[in-house]
Amino acid sequence: MQQASNLDFILNARITGLPAATAAGQPVEFAQFNAAIEGLAWKDNARVSTATNVNLAAPGASLDGVAMALNDRFVPRGQTTTSENGIYVWNGAGVPASRAPDASTFDELESAVITIDEGTSQGVTYRQTAVNGVIGTNAITWANFGTAAPAATEATAGIAELATQGETDAGTDDARIVTPLKLANWAGRSRVFGAVFGDGTATQYDFTHNFGTRNVNVTVFRNGTPWDTVGCDASRPDVNTVRLNFSGAPAASQFVVVVGKN
């Protein structure tokens, strides 16, 4: 029989005799629920979580874009030294962070579950999965807890992490995605600066390309038929400037300069 209206047990009756749930949408018996959560160490929420390395000796005034306050809890989960991961208390921008009192030993971190209040991980719950370790020696590993989407891959839809500028410049990380801004600022990209010049008076022209290097190629060509390359004295007075000198003043808009960085 299907039930199309609410059932009101007026606070003094219960449903009993339920079989164990085996799929989503099925009610769970109390014993089955307890068995599912047994062994989990639920922790008080943390304000933020960080996915990249934090200098725990001087964590700075903000973490994950959130201005920290004294005694705020945070969860570093992407430390270069993985044994540094865990749950910490923020003691000041230039003061060493300390491990939270409820997560200062490996036993306290085994099966620890914690929810994040703010930042890019707002509302996300993490579980610590490493066991039988020593604090400060063995890796501490945080994984998404519950029904969160998996990490995205080329074959699987899921959550994708944005690459930092450093990861973009290194060009070796194949597990993170690159934003247009990171691509525009990529240190290894080819860049080109071009300008039309000549005024019939000046014999020296400075062009600011802002590439930050003297390792640039300079080409000057005629701005009209036959569009041929012309020779002149080219120098690089600083890392952002190319200087062109001519024995006679170029006519108005006579030439084009192209500065390229590989």
C-alpha positions in Angstrom: 0.0 0.0 0.0 1.3 3.5 -0.8 0.8 6.3 1.6 0.0 9.7 0.1 -0.3 11.8 3.3 1.8 12.5 6.4 1.7 10.1 9.4 1.5 11.7 12.8 2.5 9.5 15.7 1.7 12.2 18.3 5.0 11.6 20.0 4.1 8.3 21.6 4.4 5.6 18.8 7.2 4.3 16.7 7.8 2.3 13.5 9.4 -1.0 14.4 10.6 -4.1 12.6 12.3 -2.2 9.7 14.7 -4.3 7.5 18.2 -2.9 7.1 18.4 -0.2 4.5 20.3 -1.1 1.4 19.8 1.9 -0.9 19.2 5.6 -0.9 15.7 6.7 0.1 15.2 3.8 2.5 14.7 4.5 6.3 17.5 3.4 8.6 17.0 1.5 11.9 18.7 3.0 15.0 21.1 0.1 15.3 22.2 0.4 11.7 22.7 4.1 12.1 24.9 3.6 15.2 26.9 1.0 13.4 27.5 3.4 10.5 28.9 6.1 12.7 30.7 4.0 15.3 34.3 4.8 15.6 34.1 8.3 14.1 35.6 11.1 16.2 33.5 14.1 15.6 35.3 17.4 16.2 34.1 21.0 16.7 34.0 22.9 13.5 37.0 24.7 12.1 36.8 28.2 10.5 38.8 27.4 7.4 40.7 24.6 5.7 43.8 25.1 3.5 44.6 22.9 0.5 48.2 24.3 -0.1 51.2 24.6 2.2 50.9 27.0 5.1 53.9 28.3 7.1 52.7 27.0 10.5 55.4 29.0 12.3 54.0 32.2 11.0 50.6 31.5 9.2 49.8 35.1 8.3 46.8 37.2 9.0 44.5 35.4 6.5 44.0 31.8 5.6 42.1 30.7 2.5 41.0 34.3 2.0 39.5 34.6 5.5 40.9 37.1 8.1 41.7 35.0 11.1 41.0 35.9 14.8 42.7 34.6 17.9 41.9 31.0 18.8 40.2 30.3 15.4 40.5 26.6 14.4 41.8 25.7 11.0 42.6 22.5 9.1 45.7 22.4 6.9 45.3 19.4 4.7 47.8 20.2 1.9 51.1 20.6 3.8 54.3 19.8 1.8 55.3 17.7 4.9 52.2 15.6 5.3 52.8 14.9 8.9 52.1 18.6 9.6 48.4 18.2 8.5 45.8 18.2 11.2 43.6 20.6 13.2 45.3 23.7 14.5 44.6 26.9 16.5 45.5 30.3 15.1 47.5 32.2 17.6 48.5 35.2 15.5 49.9 36.2 12.1 53.5 35.8 13.1 53.0 33.4 16.0 53.4 29.6 15.5 50.0 27.8 15.2 49.4 25.0 17.8 47.6 21.7 17.4 44.1 21.9 18.7 43.7 20.3 22.2 41.3 17.7 20.8 43.6 16.8 17.9 47.1 16.9 19.5 47.8 13.1 19.3 47.4 10.7 16.5 44.8 8.7 18.5 42.7 11.8 18.6 43.0 12.3 14.9 42.1 8.7 13.9 38.7 8.8 12.1 38.4 12.5 13.0 35.5 14.2 11.3 35.3 18.0 11.0 33.2 20.5 9.1 34.5 23.8 7.7 32.6 27.1 8.3 34.1 29.6 5.9 36.4 29.9 2.8 36.5 27.8 -0.3 35.6 24.7 1.8 32.6 26.3 3.5 30.1 23.6 4.4 32.5 20.7 3.4 33.1 17.9 5.9 36.5 16.1 6.0 37.5 12.8 7.6 41.1 11.9 8.6 41.8 8.5 7.2 45.3 7.5 8.4 45.6 5.2 11.4 48.3 3.8 13.8 50.6 6.7 13.4 52.8 9.1 15.5 52.0 12.8 15.5 54.6 14.8 13.7 56.1 11.6 12.1 53.4 9.9 10.0 51.2 11.4 7.3 47.8 12.8 8.2 45.4 12.5 5.4 42.1 14.3 4.9 39.4 13.1 2.6 35.9 14.4 1.8 33.3 12.8 4.1 29.8 11.8 3.1 28.4 12.0 -0.4 30.7 14.7 -1.8 31.5 14.4 -5.5 34.8 12.7 -6.3 37.8 14.5 -7.7 37.3 15.3 -11.4 39.5 13.4 -14.0 39.5 13.2 -17.7 37.1 10.3 -17.5 35.1 11.1 -14.3 32.9 14.2 -13.5 33.6 15.6 -10.1 35.2 18.4 -8.2 38.2 20.2 -9.7 40.8 22.2 -7.9 42.2 25.4 -9.4 46.0 25.5 -10.0 48.0 28.2 -8.3 50.2 30.5 -10.4 53.3 28.5 -9.3 51.7 25.2 -10.4 50.7 26.8 -13.7 54.2 28.1 -14.3 55.8 24.8 -13.4 53.7 23.0 -16.1 53.9 19.6 -14.5 50.6 19.2 -12.6 48.0 17.3 -14.5 45.4 17.1 -11.8 44.3 20.8 -11.5 42.7 23.2 -13.9 44.0 26.6 -15.1 42.0 29.8 -15.1 42.3 32.4 -17.9 44.1 34.8 -15.5 46.7 32.2 -14.5 47.2 31.4 -18.2 47.6 35.1 -19.0 50.3 35.4 -16.3 52.0 32.1 -17.2 55.7 32.8 -17.1 56.5 30.5 -20.0 54.0 31.8 -22.6 55.0 33.4 -25.8 54.3 37.2 -25.9 54.4 39.8 -28.6 54.4 43.6 -28.5 53.9 45.6 -31.6 53.7 49.3 -32.5 53.6 51.6 -35.6 56.0 54.5 -35.3 57.7 57.4 -37.1 57.0 61.2 -36.9 59.5 62.7 -39.3 61.5 64.3 -36.5 62.8 61.8 -33.9 65.7 59.4 -34.7 65.4 57.5 -31.4 62.3 55.6 -30.1 61.8 53.7 -26.9 59.1 51.0 -26.7 58.0 49.6 -23.4 57.0 45.9 -23.7 57.0 45.0 -19.9 58.2 41.4 -20.5 60.6 41.7 -17.6 63.6 40.4 -19.6 66.2 41.5 -22.2 65.9 38.1 -23.9 63.6 39.4 -26.6 63.6 39.4 -30.4 63.2 42.7 -32.2 62.1 43.1 -35.8 61.4 46.4 -37.7 59.6 46.4 -41.1 58.2 48.9 -43.4 54.5 49.9 -42.8 53.6 49.6 -46.5 54.7 48.1 -49.8 56.9 46.0 -50.0 56.5 45.4 -46.2 60.2 44.5 -46.1 62.4 44.2 -43.0 64.7 47.2 -42.4 67.8 47.5 -40.4 68.4 49.9 -37.5 70.3 49.9 -34.2 68.4 48.1 -31.5 69.3 48.1 -27.9 67.7 46.9 -24.6 68.4 49.6 -22.0 66.4 47.7 -19.3 64.3 44.5 -19.0 61.1 46.2 -20.1 62.3 48.5 -22.9 63.6 48.3 -26.5 65.3 51.3 -28.0 65.6 51.9 -31.7 68.0 54.4 -33.3 68.1 55.6 -36.9 70.6 57.8 -38.8 67.7 59.7 -40.3 64.2 60.4 -38.9 61.6 57.9 -40.1 58.6 59.5 -41.8 55.2 59.5 -40.1 54.0 55.9 -39.3 56.7 54.6 -41.7 57.7 51.6 -39.7 56.3 48.8 -37.5 58.3 47.3 -34.6 57.5 43.8 -33.2 59.1 42.6 -29.9 58.7 38.9 -29.1 59.4 36.9 -26.0 59.6 33.1 -26.3 
